[in-house]
Amino acid sequence: MVFKAKLNFPNPSRSFDSSKSRVRFWGYDSAIEISFFVEADALIQLYPEMNNSETGFLQAFDASLKRIHEIADKVYVRGGKGSYSYTLAAKDF
């Protein structure tokens, strides 16, 4: 069965994945940890003035945090993909 679940984001940690130019963060569905990745193109779309460095990616993420959490909650479906990892691309925003 597939149904919508409201995610929580109590963990403010995020990290930059330089090998794939994306930022990773975590959401929680009850006790289940869900990994999310925000691609570079999405961050540039959300925060066009960012620079192309680790600091720039993290600043863009922080500046767009509310919108990123909204989209993460929108794309996550409990029991839908059989996966606990989602990638947010520019098209998701």
C-alpha positions in Angstrom: 0.0 0.0 0.0 1.3 3.5 -0.9 0.3 6.6 1.1 1.6 10.0 1.9 3.5 10.5 5.1 4.5 13.8 6.6 8.3 14.0 7.1 10.1 15.6 9.9 13.5 17.3 9.6 14.9 17.5 13.1 18.5 16.9 12.0 20.0 20.2 10.7 23.1 18.4 9.3 23.8 18.4 5.6 26.9 17.5 3.7 28.4 18.3 0.3 29.1 15.3 -2.0 31.9 16.7 -4.2 32.0 13.6 -6.5 28.5 14.3 -7.7 28.1 18.0 -6.9 25.1 17.7 -4.6 24.1 18.2 -1.0 22.8 15.4 1.2 20.4 15.8 4.1 18.0 13.6 6.0 14.3 13.5 6.8 12.5 11.1 9.1 9.2 9.2 8.7 8.7 8.1 12.3 11.9 6.2 13.1 12.8 5.6 9.5 15.7 7.8 8.2 15.3 8.9 4.6 18.3 10.3 2.7 17.8 13.1 0.2 20.2 14.6 -2.3 19.8 18.0 -3.9 21.5 18.2 -7.3 23.6 21.2 -8.4 21.1 22.3 -11.1 18.3 22.5 -8.5 20.5 24.6 -6.1 21.5 27.0 -8.9 17.8 27.3 -9.9 16.9 28.1 -6.3 19.8 30.4 -5.6 21.3 31.7 -8.8 23.9 33.9 -7.1 25.7 30.8 -5.6 29.3 30.2 -6.4 30.5 26.8 -7.6 32.3 25.7 -4.4 31.4 23.6 -1.4 30.7 26.7 0.5 28.5 28.0 -2.3 26.5 24.8 -2.5 25.9 24.7 1.3 24.9 28.4 1.4 22.4 27.9 -1.5 21.0 24.9 0.4 20.7 26.8 3.7 19.1 29.8 1.9 16.5 27.5 0.3 15.9 25.1 3.2 12.2 25.7 3.6 11.5 25.1 -0.1 13.8 22.1 -0.2 12.0 20.5 2.8 8.6 21.2 1.1 9.7 19.4 -2.1 11.3 16.5 -0.2 8.0 16.0 1.7 6.1 16.2 -1.7 8.2 13.6 -3.5 8.5 11.1 -0.6 5.8 8.4 -0.6 5.9 5.8 2.2 6.1 2.4 0.7 6.2 3.8 -2.9 9.7 3.2 -4.2 11.0 0.6 -1.8 13.9 3.0 -1.3 15.0 5.3 1.5 17.0 7.6 -0.8 15.6 10.4 -3.1 17.4 12.8 -5.4 15.8 16.2 -5.9 16.5 17.6 -9.4 15.7 21.1 -10.9 12.5 19.7 -12.4 11.2 18.9 -8.9 11.2 22.6 -8.1 
